[in-house]
Amino acid sequence: MTEIWLVAQALILCGLPYEEVADTQWQRKARLADGSMLKVTFASTEKGVPIPYGQDRGPLYFLVDRALSERRKIQKRIRDDKSLRITDDLSEDERDKRMRERARLLDGARFVEWTAASQFLDLMGKNVGGNQYALLKERMNRITACAISIVREKPDGEKETLVLPIVRSSRTPGWAKSSNKSLRANNGDGSEMSSSDSRPIGFEIGPDFFHDFVEHHVPIPAVLIKKLLRKPKTLDLVMWLCWRAYAANTDTFIPISDLREQLGTTDTNDGRVLAELRKAIEFLKQAGWSQLRAEVVSRRSGKAKAGESNRNGLRIGPPKDLVYFNQENEKAPKLHLPAEPNHTFDS
């Protein structure tokens, strides 16, 4: 399987701003397929430090994916460790002891060890050197100073609320420190020089945010993030399309008013919103996902189909043959298997 990053659903549906904003808060909201409303608010907790924006998506996605990847490794170790297995013959005390130990180990995935700037820069295909360390340091400074509020409102009135920091604590790598001395004390790849302190270097993700994306995350091919990080608006649209196809059980028509809500856009020009979405669909198809079944509907695109009243919007459903995006079209893995798809159109 080619490289897949697991990205928090909240960051896909309610992404960061594209440019630096003067306000200390930024809110996005989106409506999910089941009618639930998702609201995400980003807020700076440090005076003079702006909210993360633009390409700050890259290291934030990196932290989320590495935490989930470490959690999968820990889950495998737990399955393979006989001393941690839960069996029917265990006493209540022994069962509780093992459950606590399993939970402790899994919670350890919240700490992302990150000693060298090159661990991220190499993955993203960026040159290791020049101003890349300084840029990455600034991005991580904005991320570590950011708190996030996630509110999920279900159609039945049930409401879940989280207010939490993205990064709860850190033992900051040399490349991310503000001291000029620390920037000189590295091994040439942004990693720390050896020291007597054996504590791990990296960032600890807040437990509530961690648990939210453990429950709600989406597989995204890393190639999309790498190729579109400098175009965050296009990246958001492409990732949204991946999520919407991933989540689809049946074919759906989404009117433009609902599209704006789901995409978090304030653009009132129907034609511009639909044109940007059409470009994102074309990008995915040119990238090799010919099985994508998504079609922009506009008044200029011809006669509307029955029941659509010639409305502007998007028709989208499970991909053809249930083949989900992968950069190697002939070896595309099925990342998700919807239940009983109902195909009503081809694109």
Secondary structure, DSSP 8 states (H G I E B T S, - for coil): ---EEEEEHHHHHS---SS--SSSEEEEEEE-TTS-EEEEEEEE-STT-----GGGHHHHHHHHHHHHHHHHHHHHHHHH-GGG---TTS-HHHHHHHHHHHHHHHHGGGEEE---THHHHTTTT--SSTTHHHHHHHHHHHHHTEEEEEEEE-TTS-EEEEEEESEEEEE--GGG-S-HHHHHSB-SSS-B---S--S--EEEE-HHHHHHHHHSEEEEEHHHHHHHTT-HHHHHHHHHHHHHHHH-SS-EEEEHHHHHHHHT-----HHHHHHHHHHHHHHHHHTT-TT--EEEE-GGGSS--TTSTT--EEEE-S-GGG----SSGGG-------SS-------
